[in-house]
Amino acid sequence: MHFLLAKPLVEELKKTLSKEVETLKSIHKKTPKLAVVLVGNNPASVIYTNKKGEMAKSLGIEHETVVLSENPSPKEVKNTIQKLNIDNSVDAILIQRPLPRHFPEEDVLYWIDPRKDVDAFHPEQVGRLSLGLPCFKPCTPQGILELLHYYQFQPAYKLACVVGRSSIVGKPMAQLLLQENATVIQCHSKTLNLEAMTSQADLLIVAAGLKGLITADHVKKDAIVVDVGIHREGKRKISGDVCFDEVSKKALAITPVPGGVGPMTIMMLMKNTIQAAKLHI
């Protein structure tokens, strides 16, 4: 049984990305800069934003958090982002989600300049990904692929099942797996007889947002299992979409929660930020 821990790969990526930043600085006189727009003071959002800032700083990337009030109007936030879009010192922009409920997500997706959209949410980025054209890769799905490659579990020729259909993880994950020559089954919380689908998979990626959805009965023996879910129980305990204790006894490899997918998401954000800076040389 293999635990797909992010830590060793994160340490390797830190060295690689730090060197890329140093090269940009020394040869092109360019320091990558990431701007995060934070609306309100949601505790989880503040923690995630701080983590991104700390990682950026450790790599030599400039980081700015633009903090807005608890209940700004969509127009106020849009104007803030437009200023960042035209700021030549800013290479990468992301909006820390969740946003207040009255924000129209179908409009928000268009606010960030696609050349600075390191979360890869803009419809142009989504379309380019679907067509297999050069683009920023969504951070969590790309982080999962890099983790699998690091541990030498290649998706090619495997039957992969993705549980989840969000625009952040599920849909782009399926696209990237197809590009890796996997055969893909896509399921979700409304899939009838989910167990019949997931138990076929050599590679099972779970991003449904439902605690403990996947049990040992859902998993093929010696499957590779990636758990994207994260659920907090009290102040300390964190669990995922997969019942780790029972599934880990059946799987060939599994990501722990925490310590698996989460750190890779932040590293891919840093990688995209550096890529964005290169586009602006």
N, C-alpha and C positions, 0 to 999 in steps of 0.2 A: 504493500500500500504506500502510495506516494502522497505527501502533502504538498500542494502547489503553493508554496510560500512566496510572497512577493519580495520579501526583504533582500535576498541575495541579488535578484534582478534589479531592484531599485538601486542598490549600491553600485552595481555595474553601470546602470544608466546615468547615475549622478556623475560618474567620472567622464563618460562619453559626452554628455550634454554640457558639462562644465568646459570641456575642451572646445566644443563648438562655439560656446559663448566667448571664450577667450580669443578664438580665431576671428570672430566677427568684430570684436573690439580692436584687436591688434592690426588686422589687415584692412577692414572696412570702416573702422572708427564708428562702429554701430553697436550700441547696447540695447538688446531686446527689452521691450517694456510691455507689461501686462496691466491692464486696467480692469478692475472688478467693480461692478455697480451693485451696491448692497442697499436694498430697500428695507428700512426698519431695523429692528434688533432681535429678530428671531434667534434664539440661543444656538440652535443647530447651524443656521446659516452663518452666524458670526464665527463659530468654531471652524467650519469648512473654509471660510474666507481667510481666516488667520493661518490655517494650514497651508493654503495655496501661497500666501505671502511669504511664509517661512521657507517653503521649498524654493520659491523663486529667488529669494535672497541668497540661499545657500548655493545656488547655481550661478550667481552673478547677474541675474535678470532683475531689471527694475520692476517694482510693483507699486501700484497705486490702488487704494480702495476708495471709491467715491460713495460716501454714506449719505443716503437720502432719508427723509423723515418717515415715520411709520405709515402714513397714508397719503403719499403724494398722488397727484393726478397722473394718468398715463402720459399726458402732454409734457409734464415736467420731466418725467423719466426719459421720454423720447428726445426731448431737447438736450438733456445731459449726454445721451448717447451720440447724438448728432455732433456735439462739440468734440467728443472723443474720436468720432469718425474722421473729422478733418484735422485733428491734431497729429502732425507728422512725427511727433516724438512717441506716439502710442502705436504699437504694432499689433496688439491683440486686445480684444475686448470680450468680456463675458458678463452676463446678467446672472447674479446669484438667485437661483430659484429655491423655494416657491415665491412667486409674486402675489400681491393681494388678488383676491378673487375677481375684482372688477376689471382686471387687466385683460384685454382681448388677446389671447395667445396667438390667434391667427394674424394679428397685426404685429405683435412683438417680434415674431420670427423674422420680419423684414427690417427691423430697426438697425441692426449691426451691419456695417459694410462687410460683404462676403469675404473680402481680403483680410479682414480682422476677426472673423467669426471662428474663433478657435474651439468653440463648443460644437461647431458644425451643425447648427440648427437651421440656418438660413435655407430656404427652399432651393436656392442655386446649389448649395453644397450637397443637399440631399439628392438632387437630380444628377449631379456629377458622380456621386457615389453609385447611384443606381446604374448609370451608364458606363461605369468603370473608368471615368476620366480622372485626371489628377485633382485632388481636393484635400481638405483637412479631413482626417478620419475621426469619427466620433470617439471621444476619449475612453469610455468604458469598454465598448466592443474591441477597439484596437488594443487596449491594455490586456484584454483577455487573450487575444491572438498572440501578443508578444510573450505572455506568460506561458502559453501552451508551447510556443516555439522554443522558449528557453529550456523547458523541461523535456524537449524532444518528443512532444505529442503533436504530430502534424495532423491537421484536419483533413488533408487530401485523402480521398477515397473512403472516408468514413461516413457512416450514416449519423448525421447530427440532428438533434432535436432542440429547438429553442422554445422555451416556455415563457411567453411574454410577447407583447406586440406594441410596446411603447415606441415613440419616435426617438427616445434617448438611447434605448438599449435593444429591445427585441427586434424591431424592423431592421436597423442597420447591422445588427449582429448577423442576421440571416443573409443580408447582402454580402457581407465580408466573407462569410463561410462559403457562399457560392463561388466567390472569386478565388477561394483557396481550394476549389475543386472538391468540396464536401457535397454530399447529397443531403438536402435540408428538409426536415419536417418542422412546420411552425405551428405551435399550439398557444393556448392562452387560458385564462380562468374559466371561459365558457365552453371549452372543448369537451365534448362528450367522451366518456371513457378515456380520460387522459392517460391512465396507466397503460392502456394498450398502445398508445403512441410512444410514450417515453421509454417504455421497457424494450423497445427495439433499438434504441440509440447506442452507438459506440461512444458518442460524445453528447452529453446532456448539459445544456446551459439554461439555468433557471433564473428568470428575471420577471416574476409575476407580481412581486410585492405582497405575497401572502405567506405569512409565517408558517413554517412547517408543512407546506403544501406537498412536498416530495418526500415520500417514505421509501423504505427499502423495497417495497413491492413495486414502486414505479421505476426501479433501476435495474438495468441489465447487469449481470455479473461481469466484473472487470471493465465496466464503463468508466469513462473519464467524466467527472461531475464538476461543474463550475457553478457556484452559488453567488448570485449578484445581490440577493436580498439582504437587507439589514434592518433589524427590528430591536429596539431597545426595551429591556425589561428592568424597570427601576433605574438606578444610577450606574450600575456596573455591568450587568449581564447583557450581552448582545448575541442575537441569533440570526439565522438567515431563512431563506425559503425552503431549505433542505433540512430534514431531520438528521443532523450531522452524525450523531453517535451510531445510529443504526445503518445509515447509508455508507459511512466510512468503512464498515466491516465487509461491504459487498463490492465497493468500487475499487478500481485499479489505482485511481488518483482522484483527489478532491481538494477544492480550495477551502481553507478555513474561513470562518467569519468571527472576528475580524482577522486581518492579516493576509487576505487573499487578493480579491479584486480591487478593493478600495484604494490602496496605495498606488496601484497601477494607473488608476484613473487620473490621479494628480500628476503622475510622471508623463502621461500622454498629453496632458494640458501643457506642461512645460515644453514638451517636444514640439507641439503645434505652435507654441509661442515663438520658439526659435525659427521654425519654418516660416512663420508670418514675417519675422524680422528679415529673413533672407529675401522675401518677396519685395521688401521695401528698400532694398539697397539701391 
